Amino acid sequence: MTSLNELKKDLLKRADVRAEYESLAEEFSIAEALIRARSEADLTQTELAERMHTSQSYIAKLESGRVSPSMKALQRYAAATGSRLKISLERAVSP
């Protein structure tokens, strides 16, 4: 049986899959940062939703990348997790 890591490694050898994966990297990094902030604040999605005055399903959508958060949503998320929102732009690496 192939492990998930082995499957990912094999799939990323394909140029088309790698290009699509890399195009989604920014979305994944936002979701990862949100989940990390919630985890470090030791909050469940339900607890965070209560602090943000929203629904648990909205938190789940934010953390899965199914919705793109607005700046206001990111600010509220940061405040509710006791985090500081920091956004930066970095020069893209040329191929």
N, C-alpha and C positions, 0 to 999 in steps of 0.2 A: 504494500500500500504506500502511495506517495504522500509525504507530509505536505502541509500547506506551504511551508518555506521552499521545499524542493519544487513544487508546482509553480510558485511565483518566480523562482529563479529560472526555470525552464521557459515560462511564458515571456519573461522579460528579455529573452534572447531574440525574440521576434521584434523587428523594427516597428511594425504597426502597433503592437501591444505596448511596447516601451514608450512610444510617442504619446499614446493615449494616457498611459499611466502618469507620465511626466506632466501632461497638461492638467491633470487633476491634483497634482501635488500641493498647490496652494490651498485648494479647498480642504484637503485632508489635514493640512497643517493648522488651519483655523479650527476644525473640529477637534483635533488633538489638543490644542491649547485650551479650548473650552472644557473638555473632559478633564484635563489635568487640573485646571483651576477649581473645578467642582470637587474633584477628588481630594485635592490638598485642603479644601475648606471642610472636608468630611461631611458633605451634603449629598442627599439623594436627589434625584431629579424632582421629586415631589416637593421636598423641602426648599429647593432652589426656586421652583415655580411659585411657591407661596411667597417667598421673599421678593420675587419679581412681579408679583400680582399677575401671573399668567398661568397657563396650563402645563401640566407635565408633558403632554403630547407636543407642545411647542418646544419645550426644552429638548425632547428626544429628536425632533426635526432639526433643531439647531446643531445638536451634537452629531447627527448622522450626515449632515451636509445636504439634507433634502430641501432646506430653505437657506437663502443667503441672508445673513443677519444685517440689519441696518446699523448705522453708527450708534443710534440711540439704544438699540437692543444690546450691542456689545458693551456700552457704557453701563447699562442696567445690570447685565450679567457680571461685569467686573465688580461693581459695587456690592452686589448680592453675595459674591464669593470673597469679598475682602481683598480683591486684586486691584492692580493698577493697569488700565488699558494703555498699551503702547503699540503704535503702528509705525512700521518703517518700510521704506522702499529701498531695495538693494539693486545694484547694477546686475543685470542678467549676464550670465556667463555665455560667451560666444562659443558656438559649436566648433 
